[in-house]
Amino acid sequence: MKAYAEMTRDELKALARELTAQYREMQGKDLKLDMSRGKPSLAQLDLSMGMMDVLSSNDDLTCEDGTDCRNYGCLDGIKEVKELIADMMEVAPTNVIIYGNSSLNVMYDTVARSITNGVMGNTPWGKLDKVKFLCPVPGYDRHFAITEYFGIEMINVPMTPQGPDMDMVEELVSSDPSIKGIWCVPKYSNPQGYSYSDETVRRFARLKPAAQDFRIYWDNAYTIHHLYDNDQDHLIEILAECKRAGNPDLVYKFASTSKICFPGSGIAALAASPNNLEDIRKQLSVQTIGHDKVNQLRNVRFFKDIHGMVEHMRKHADILRPKFEAVERILEEQLGGLGIAQWTKPKGGYFISFESMDGCAKEIVARCKKAGVVMTSAGATYPYGKDPHDSNIRIAPSYPPLNDLELATELLCLCTKLVSVEKLLKEEKLPKRAAAPAEAAPEQNEA
């Protein structure tokens, strides 16, 4: 298939007319599809319905250590659930605090606590003239929303397939004491689906921050969210690596069961060093007497152990895998070789990152919306909603039924073609007519 940049102006004009007719036909289908968020599908939610039956009014709601889950107590979680979540997070139970249903809530609280009370005896951020955060981009919009809400200045750090640009991270963190943190989704990152390399994790653990209260916000949201049994990404465990590097207090590690069981009724957790946990528990003891222990017990009795959780995630993968593969197949069939788009092919997580030509993403998303498909807003994967290239679009394949997803992806491809052609027609460098055939090159033997 001929790349668009190699077409003459006349060829592009003819193509634009053809694509416009196809787009109008698509508008006539009266589509109403939503691909804006990474929500589990109804079939995925149904996988956990058995959780509603593991407890009844006739059941003993007492833990192994005698704790009555109906009553107050257990500030940082019941013993059984700490063991389950610790296995999922690949840490010791003593390094874990169990919270409510949302890890995003825990991250918000962690930033808020740092602003009002500081980190381990350091000056509260709210009393400082300037507080900054590093933000790998493209990244998770809700992370950026937290730091923007608190007036924290955000600095873009480019992502690579191995993780954030660590040369830039090391230079900034070591030279600027106003930089207090960095957002990280280290495994199957949002939105690109990249996993940090061993070298990247080790360099994180060996950072030498100018600020004593600098922390890595390690949001391991997709820790067991694989698409394939035999082709999975693996991470070096960051807490252990920080301890080996002599930086045990450098990281807060977040996780939850939100995309494992019910997103609205899962379990969130934070893992950190003993020093960090002591600091956090002081605030937590004022904030609450304890989180929902009945829900904690429900999760333990449903999953039983990490092996039950892994088997449960295989069922999720069986639902998600065909959707990711369908998106990747249609993108390749429709856009491969045209030179107008690139996309990632993750092995897990919830998103595919799509890169259009510079200056096209907002218009592509707008055209999709006009034809009945709602995508994540262009620019959402950057702080302040400002993508400097206007090129990144986050594709969320999980929620729509497969047939709807295929139709939505076809529309995305059509809009990408149309907007790209219109952009190229505005440029001045296109040939006015096809070039004369080049003289045939002499044949060469294949290596």
N, C-alpha and C positions, 0 to 999 in steps of 0.2 A: 504494500500500500504506500502511495506517495506521501512524503512528509509535506505538511501544509506550507512550510517556509520555502519549499522548492517549487511551489505552484506559481503560475503567472497570475497577473491581476484578473484577466478574463476567466481563468479557471476558478479562481476564488469567488468571483462574482456569481458564476454559475452554481457553484457549490452552496453559496449563501442562499440563493433562491430555493434550491432543493431542501436545504436544512430548515429554512423558514416554513416551508410547506409542511414538513414533518412535524415541526414544533406546533403549528396550528392544529394539526391532526391530534397531537397528544393533548393539547388544551381541551379539545372537544370530548375527551374521555371522562372529564369531570372527576379527576383523581383527588383523593383526600388521604394522603399518606404522610406519616411522621417518622423521620429518621434523625430527629434533633438531639436525642439523649440516648445514653447507653443503658436503657432499661431492659431487664430480663423480659422475655416473652411470656405469654400466658402458659405455654407448655412448660417453661422453666419453673414458673411459680408452682405449677401443679406437682412438680417433683417433690416438694416439701410439705404437701398437704398432710402426710402421715404424722408430721410434727404436732398437728392438732389433736392427735389421738394418744400420744404417749403419756399424757397426764389427764387424770379425771378426778372428780370429787372424792373418789374412793381410794386414791393413791396416797402413799406415804411420801410427803414432800420434805423429808428429812435427808440431809446429806450424810456422807460416810462419817464425818466428824461430829455428827449430832446437830448441826445447824438446821434450824427450821426455816425453810425458804419463804414461808409466809410472813415472817416477822422482820424486824430491823436487824441490822448487823452486816458483817462482811463488807467493809468499806471498799476493798479492792477486788472483790469477787470470790465466789465459792471455790474450794480447792479443786473439785472435779473439772470445772470449766477452765480454770487457770492451766491445768495440765493439758486439756484438749487444745486450747488456743495457743499455748506455748509450743506444742508440737507443730501446729500449723505455721507458727512464726519462726520455728527453728531456734528457740531460745529456752532457757531454764524457766520453770514456773515462777521462781523467786524474782525474776526480772520483769514480771507482767502485772499490769493493773487492768482489770476488766471494767468497762464502762457500760453505757447504754447501747442504743441501736446504731449509732452513727459515728464512724471514725472522723468524718468531716467536723462534727461537733467537738470532738476531742482536739483536733488541730486548732479550731477556733479558740477553744478555751486555753490552749497552750500559748497561743500568741497573746490573748487577752491577759493572761496571768503574767506574762513577761512584761507587758506594758504597765500594768498596775503595781506589780510587786518585784519585778526583776527576776533574774535567773541565778539561783544559788548565791544570793547575797550581793549580786552586782546591782548597779544603779537601774531602777525601773526605766524601761525604754521611754515611757511617757514623759520622763524628766530630761530626756536628751534632745538636743537640737535637731538631730537627724538620725533616722533609722532606715537601713536599706536591706533588701532581700535580693538574692540572686534567683533568677527564674529561667530554667532551661526552656527553650522554645523551639518548636511549638510545644505547648504543655497543657495542663489541666486548668480550665477556666475557673473552677471553684476555688482552687488554691489562690489564684491571682485575685479573686474577689475578696478573700479574707484579708490579704495584705493591703489591698486598695482601701477596704473599709476602714482600716485602722490608720490610714494615712502614711503607710510605709512605702518608701520609694522602691520601685522594682527595676532591676537591671536585667536585660535580656542576655542569656548565655546560649549560644547555638548548640543544638543537639546533633550528635553524630550517631551512626549505628552502634558505637561502643559506649554511648552515654554522653553527658555534657562535655563541652570543650574544657578539659581539665587544665590545660595550660592557662586559660583565662580564669578559671575558678581559683586555681592556686595563687595566681598573681593578685587578683582582687581581694581574696580573703586574707592574704598575708599582709597587705599594704593598707587596708582601709578598716579601722576599728568601728566604723559606723555600720558595717555589714554584719548583720546579726544572724542570718540564716540563709538557707537555700532549700527550695522545694525540689523534691525528687520523687519520681515514680519509677523505681529502678528495674522493675520486671514487667515486660509487656507494656511499655510506657504509653500513657495517654497523650497524644493520639497515635503515635507512630508504631507502637508495638515493639519498640526496641528494648533489649535487656542489657544492663550495664556489663561490660567485660570485667574479667578478674582484675585487670590492671586498673580500671576505673575505680572499682570498689576499694582496692588497696590505696590508691591515691587519695580517695576521700578520707579513709581512716588515718592517713598520715598528714592531713592538712595541718598547717601551723597558723591558726587564725590570729589576727591582730587583736580581736575582741575575745576576752575570756568567756563571754556569754554567747559566743557563736554556737549555733546548733544546726545539724543537718536534719531536716524534716523528711524522713525516709518513709514515704507512704507506699508500703508494699501491698497495694490494693489487690493485686492479681497473683498472689503468691502461689496458688495451686490452680490457677485458671488456665489450664493448657487446652489446646485444641486437638492435640495428637498424643497418643500413648508413647510412641517411640521416637518422637522428634520434639524435645522440650528444651527450653532454656533453663539454665540453673545459675543461681547467684551465690557468691561467697557471702556468708552471714556477716552482716556489718557490725553487730555488737561485739562479736568475738574478734573481728579484725581490728576494731578500734582498741580493744583491750590489749591485743598483741602489740599494737603500735604505740602503746603508752598514752592513748587518748580515750579512756573508758567513758568519759562524760560527754563526748562530742555529738552523740546522735540520739534523736527520738525516733523510734520505729513504730509506725502505725499500721493497723490491719483491722479487718472486720469480716463478718460472715454475710455481709449485705448482698453480695451476688452469689452466695452459696445457698442460703435458704431464702428468707423473705427480706427484701431490701428495707422495708419499713419496720421490721421486727427482728433484726439480726443482733449480733453482739460485736461491739467494738472493743479494741484493746490497744494499749500502749506498752511497749517494751523499752527499757532504758537501764542505765547503770544504777546501782544502789544509791549513789549520791543524788542523781536526778530524781529517783523515785521518792526519796525522803522529802525532797523539796516539793514535789508535786502533791504528796499525801497531805502536807500541811494545808494547802489550799482546798484539797478535795474534802477534807474532814469538816470544813466550814460550809462547803457547797452542798453536800449531801450526806445522808446517813448510810447510803448504799443504793446501788442500782437494782434493777429487776432480777432478783434471784430466782423467781419462778421461771422466767424465760431462760435464764442460764441453765437451770436444771432440765428444762425441756430440750434444749440443744444437746446437752450431754446424753440424755436418754435416747434421743433420736439418732445421733451420729455414733454414739458409744465411744469411739476413739478416732485417731487420725486416719486409720485404714478405712473406716466407714465414711469419713469425709472425702477421702480420695476417690472411693468408689462412687460416691454421690456426684462428684465433679465429672466423672466419666460420662454420666447421663447428661449433664449440661453440655459437655463437649459434643455428644452425638447430635444435639439439637443445633448448636452453634456452628459446628464445622461446615455443614452443607451451605449455610448462609454466607460465611466468609469465602468459601470456594466459589460460590455463585457470583459474588461481587467481583472477585479477582478474575474469574473467567470472562465476564461481560466487559470489564474494563480492558482486558487484553484484546478481546475480539473487536471491540468498538474503537479503541484508542491506540492500541499497540502500533508502533511504527510511524505515528503521525507527528511526533515531536512536539506535542502540545500539552502533555500531562505525564506525571509520574505518580506512583503509589507504592505503599509498603505492603509486605506480605507477612504479617505477624504469625507467630506460632501459638499465640494465646492472647488473653486480655479481651477487650471489648470494642476496639476501634481499628480502622484503617485510615492512614493519613494520605490525603490526596493533594498533590501539588499541581496547580494549573500554571499557565504562562503568567508572568508578572502582570499585575493590574487587572486580572480577570475574575478572581474568586468571588468578590461581592456581586458582580453582575451574574455569574453562573448561579449562585444561590438564589438571587432575586428571580431569575428566569424559572428556576425549579419551583419556587413558591407560586409564581403566577400560573404554573401548570398543575399545581395541586400537591407538590411534594415539599414538605418543610424539612430543611437541613439545619444543622448547627450554624449559627450566624458566622459568616466569614469574619475572621479577625478574633473570634472568641478564644482561640488557642494561644493568644498573645496577651501580655499585660495591657490593661486599659482598652482592650479590644482593638488594638492597632497593629495589624500585620504590616510591617514595612514594605513587603513585596506584594501584598494583596494577592496571595497565591495559595494559601493553605485552607483546605476544607476537611473537616473531620467527618468521616463516614461511620455511622453507628448501625451495624447490620442486625443487632440482636432482636429488636422488638417486633418488626413487621413479619407477617407470615411470608414464607419463601416466595410465593408468586408475586406478592406486592413488592417485596424487596427487589426482585428481578426487574419489575416494571420501573421502580424508582431509580435503579441503577442505570437502566437504559435511558431514562430521561436525563439523568446527570450527564451521561456521555453525550447525548444530543445537545444539551445546553453548553457543554464544554466545547464541542465542535463549533457551534454557532457563534459563541462569544469570541472564540479564538480566531475564526475567520474574519469577524468584524474588526478585531484588533489589528490583524495583519493588513487588512484593506486600508486602514488609517495610516500605515507606515509608508515611507517613500522609497524603500529600497527594493521593492518587488520588480522582477522583470516584466516588461509589457507584453512580451510574447515568448513562446517556448524557445529555448536555446537550440541551436543546430546540433544534430547528433554528433557526439564526440567520436574521434577515430578509435576504432577498437584496439584495446591494449593487447599485447602479445600474451598468449596463454602461459600460465605458470603451473608447474607441477605442485600438487598438494603436498604439504609436509607430512 
